[in-house]
Amino acid sequence: MMLDDDYIKVFSGNFIFAQMVLDRLERVGINAIVKDESESGRLAGFASSIIGFQEIYVSKEELKQAIPIVETIKSELQA
């Protein structure tokens, strides 16, 4: 799936944290897109130095709603 200008990256991190972000976004009805660099590389036959690294994108229309959710999770992870 190609990401275009309608989607903005709101989070990048390991699989577990990315899934936490994804779950919270889905709870409020935000349909985020997950890009998994390590899986894409593996499928293409390349090794990845970062295993389980994922990026989460949301549409521009949902960005204002998504940012506070992502920021809350980031602050919880740092606590």
Stockholm file with secondary structure:
# STOCKHOLM 1.0

chainA/1-79         MMLDDDYIKVFSGNFIFAQMVLDRLERVGINAIVKDESESGRLAGFASSIIGFQEIYVSKEELKQAIPIVETIKSELQA
#=GR chainA/1-79 SS CCCCTTEEEEEEEEHHHHHHHHHHHHHTTCCCEEEEHHHHHHHHTCCCSSTTEEEEEEEGGGHHHHHHHHHHHHHHHHC
#=GC SS_cons        CCCCTTEEEEEEEEHHHHHHHHHHHHHTTCCCEEEEHHHHHHHHTCCCSSTTEEEEEEEGGGHHHHHHHHHHHHHHHHC
//
